């Protein structure tokens, strides 16, 4: 298992990870209608590619296959954090979270925040985040549930 920065050309593989994560791992927490609204298979490829290029996520590879990805923005916000449904519980998420913490320290970021799905909430809690508030975002006309989570980082 190795971690690296996003490279041009990763976009399609990251989309596959996103779909796999939501449709497999998150499906235990959300209805079919919610899953389809959150992660439809017909997302515009160009929009997706532009979004990934803007996020510049960290990417975890296992034997050359992308197993997960996550980003941290300059303000400490984690926008995307997804592990493929083929790689749950194998350390992919922890490797990504550790790299995000390392990046935050290097950038002098004082806190991390994220809008976390119900599927990822326990994972974020285990990594020291706490729930700030519950959210009910509407995606493609369907109400979902998530939690704004925060972790204050120790000063160096």
Secondary structure, 3 states (H helix, E strand, C coil): CEEEECCCCCHHHHHHHHHHHHHHHHHHCCCHHHHHHHCCCCCCHHHHHHHHHHHCCEEEEECCEEEEEECCCCCCECCCEEECCCCCCCCHHHHHHHHHHHHHHHHCCCEEEEEEEHHHHHHHHHCCCEEEEEECCEECCEECCEEEEEEECCCC
